[in-house]
Structure formats: structure tokens, C-alpha cells
Amino acid sequence: MKNENKISLAKYIYAFVVTLLIFSTTLFVGNYFNSKKIDEVKNIESKIAIDILASETQFNLLTELACDSIKESSFSQELGSLDERLKYMESHFDTNDEEFINLKKYYSVLEIKDFLLFKKFSLRCPQAPTSILYFYSNTCPSCESQGFVLTQLRQTYPQLRVYSFDLDLDLPVIKTLASIYKIETDLPALVIKEKTTTGFQSLESFNDLFQKYKIDTKL
Amino acid sequence: MLLGQTNIITYILVFVSLYFEVFLLITFFEKIKETKEEEKHLIYRFKTATIIVPVFNEEKTIFKTVDSLLNLNYPKDKYRIIIVDDGSQDQTWNTIQQFKNHPQIDIYHKENGGKWTALNFAIEKATTEIIGCLDADSFVDSEALRRIVSYFEDTETMAVTPAVKIYQPDNLLRQLQCNEYNLGVFNKKMFGHLGAINITPGPFSFFRREVFEKIGPFRHAHNTEDMEIAMRLQKNGYKIVNAHQALVYTVGPKKYRDLYKQRLRWVYGYFKNLIDYRQMIFKKKHGNLGLFFLPASILMLLAAFYYTVTVVLGFGEFIYEKILLFRAVGWHWKPVWHFDWFYFNTDSVIFFSLLMLGLTIIVTILGIKLSENRFSFNWHMLYFPLIYPIMSIVWLSKAVYNVLTARKPTWR
């Protein structure tokens, strides 16, 4: 009358193998899409690198020429979109992943290069649009809000060049850039027209700053 | 390799839940022929049966319950109904007087002592080969008893459980329960095949009378006597099978508060009985139940907790971000909807969720197929797997809290 309570080891193993197959396929699908995203970011980065190299060369070629022969459009237009993508990845990917950190580092270096080039251009040509340096860290409480404000600002004034730098990144060149503008731990920090402002800046205070520095946002 | 922002715990819980589902699905395909054979419901001899209807303040539904029993397609001289009024305070006793002279029905009144005492009271009086029970909030399909009895043709079978369905799911909460019960039909059938049934539900489970003679009557068992008796049967190596086409309809709680109370009692009882029978866990002697299902059920509970915490935290984070955004830029911010695949969430977790959602829907459909022999799909199946775990977490947490602080939930 006793129940035999048969346990089929083969079935347990078979079910395990099937589960493992489904499990790894699903994992693979997720990773496939994520690596596609990494590839896309890499593509944008190499495009920006080419853009920078091209404008640098153009700049050297035309040193003697007038400002209007170098259009604002000769600068890379993709930094904003790359910034957005990296921000998205930051909230969905493992931020300690080496591949991701490298993408971010490369992005930061490209930004600095672009910034230096742009600075050279705006020194010579006064009608050049404004650039903003933005320093943040993941531990700073109001940095997320500051990021939202800058994204909004970017949408309102497409000519504005915003360069954002994560001070948590272990990258000496960012530290150097920060030290030039005497930025230490007081974050978020912004550099507009070579002047450093620390603490959260709302949209209104940006308008005040623009007025103060006589920045024509229409350019 | 990128794994996304998920950790090892997620992967382990997902793997175990997936393994559990795969195991049941393999069992399903393995047993298709056997199941079809069962569906012939062959009976060589109609066994004598007693159906106990314990009632407590159920004057409204008792008539319908008894009526459904009297309409059973089963020889009238082969089954009796014993109605036990467990000290009702309303008109129940007066209501059941109408059955006083019915040739198939005996009515008794006793001091209130709880459902298990009412069952034992009637078991004492029963003389039939098999004994079953039907709660006064449930109704049986006319074929139910025949189908149950056909499983007792196997002399090893000591208990048979039915397929429990929700009676007229007329609101959202009942639709959710309806889905849950359909899913349960599938799971319980597979548990039956695997010798791993751990509950013989109050509505229409049947036992051979000698079961009670050998292993004793029902116990209080933390107000879940139907779980305890099943565990006791399993512990003694008695065979429990599931009659997946013996349909019983039960009235599901209409309000969340009542559902919460019911589930709190179930889950609390489940934990307490599991603690009482903990020696069965990981014992090879107790087959699939001890080795896999009991441990897995604990892990699945953990998974439900984990899922809920993740969803709630994720939602909280989302809201927090939106508030930050609003405070930073106000309503200037206009959502730009760019159809860029880059911004679709493609973490593995999303695909795992879709996979589990799909499997749950398939299993629910199979539950309906098994019990009613028809394929059916409704939109309630789509959101059920998403919100049910979150709903259940409320009573799960409370039950765990009560177990830890030794507080007993009440019946009603």
C-alpha cells in the first residue's frame, strides 16, 4: 500500500539541462543587445574622434583665414547624443564594468580635446557660441538634478556646448582639468567663460549667469 | 561580458523558478498518455461515499451546496451527506431542518469547536468506504464524484483531490483568483503525477476511511487541517492523486480584506505545518516532495519577496527621479519620444521576465485545458503574473511575521 515515491535522477538531470539551455539563451539575448549598445557607443566615439581630427586639421590649414570660414558646424554634433546614451547606460549597466568605464574615459578625453579646440576657435572668433564645463560625481546629492537642468538647457539652446566630466573616473586628465579651474570637492561645479560656479544652478540662475557674462544664447 | 545591474541572487532565484516550471512541463508531456487514460474515468464498482458538509453561519450558501451534492451523477444509494452545524449563531440550523427527512442526508448540531472538530465528528459516524468533505461555500459539478471514485480503483490510492475553480469570477479580485486556481489545476495535477501533493483542499478531497483509522483523525493544525492531513499521509507514504476533471467551484473572497484573511490563514498554516513536518525536507524517502518540492516552494516564496522588493524599489526610484526632474526643470521639460532602440531596456532581466510571463500563461492555459478540455485565453492572464506576486507579498510578510512572533490568525 506504500507509495513508491520514485525519484528519477535522469529526469532531474534532463530538466536541469533544459533549464540551463533556456537560461543561457535568455542571458545571451540580453547580452547580445547590450553589446550592440556598446558597439553603437563605440561607433559614435570613433565618429567624434574623426570629427575632432578633421576640425583640428581644418583649423591648422586656415589659421590665417577669417572666422566665418570656420563654421560652428565644423565641430562635432554628436557629443550631446553620446552623453545621453552614456547616461542611460549608466543607469542600466553594471557601472563597474571595465568596458563601460573605458567608453566613458574615452568620451571624457574626446570632450577635453573638443573643448580645447573650441576654446582656440572662440578666442579668435568672438561670435562663437558658449561652452560649459560641468563636473559631477555619483555621490553628489544635487548632481542628478543638475544633469536634468543641463539636458533641458541643451534642448533649449542647441548651440551651447556642454562638456560633462565624472570626477569619480580614475582619469588624470580630468583631475588636471578640474585643478585648472580650482574644482575640488564642491560639486556640482560649472565653468562658464573661464569662471567657476559651484552648487546647483536652476534654469533661472542659468539665465542670470548668461546675462551676467553677456552671453548671447541665440548664437 | 555585461550582465547588467543584476546580481547573483536574481540569477539563482530565476534559475530555480525556471527549473521548477521546466520540471512540471516535462512531467506534463511525459504523462500525456497516462492522463488521457485517466480521463476515461473507468469505474468497476461504485464505492460507498460520505460527504461531510461542515457549516458555520452559512445559511445563505448551504442550500446551493447541498443541492449540487444531491444532483451528483452517482447511484443515490451509494452516497450519503452529513451536514454538521458547528454551533452556528445565525439561522443555519433552522435552514438545514428542511433536509431532516431526506433519505440521503443526516444533520447534526454540535458545540462550536472549529472545522476540524466538525469533520472528526462526522468521520466517527461514517461507515462508507470513502469519506470526503465539501465546504458550504463550494458547489460540485455533477460528474465530480464519479471522477473522484474512478481514481480509487487503484488500490494503492489513499486520497484523491479535485480540480478547484472559482465560482463566477465577477470582479477583478475574483478574476485574479480564477487565474490562480487554473494555474493551480495544472500544478496540482503534476504534483499528483510526481507523488508530491501537499494539500488535500477542503472542497471535495476524498480519503479511504481506513486512512483515519490508521493515522488518526483531522487535527487543529494551525487552522489548516487540509494541509496537515496531506503532509501526514505523505509522511506515512500514502498515495495521493489528483482528479483533474472532478470540478469543484468555490466562492472566492470578493474583497481584498477577506482574501487577505483567507490567505494569511493558509500561508501561516503552510509555514507552521512545514515547520512541524520539517523532518521530511531533503529526505529521499519522501520522494519528489521531500527532495525537491518542499525546498523549492520555500525558494519560490523567497523569489516572490525578492520580485516585489525589486519592483517596489524600481518604481520608487522611477518616481523619485521624476520628482527630481520636475523640481529641476518643472514642466518645461517635454518628453521627446525618439524611436531609438538604444533606449529600450534590453537587460537579461527583461527577457527573463518575459520568459516567466509566457510560461505562466502557457501553464494557466494548460490548467484550463486539463480540467475543461478546451483552449481558452483571456486578457486577465496577461497582468496576473505581474500583480499577483505583489498582492501576495502582503499576506506572505504578515504570515512570516506572525510565525516569528507566534501570533495566530483567526478563521474569519
Interface residues (C-beta under 8 A of the other chain):
Chain A: M1 K2 N3 E4 N5 K6 I7 K11 Y12 Y14 A15 F16 V18 T19 I22 F23 T26 L27 V29 G30 N31 F33 N34 S35 K37 I38 E40 R85 Y88 H92 F93 D94 T95 D97 E99 F100 E144 S145 Q146 F148 V149 Q152 Q155 T156 S202 L203
Chain B: M1 L2 L3 G4 Q5 V14 F15 L18 Y19 V22 F23 I26 T27 E30 T155 E156 M158 G195 Q234 G237 Y238 K239 K284 K285 H286 G287 N288 L289 L291 F292 E321 L324 L325 R327 A328 V329 G330 H332 W333 V336 F342 Y343 N345 T346 D347 S348 V349 I350 F351 F352 L355
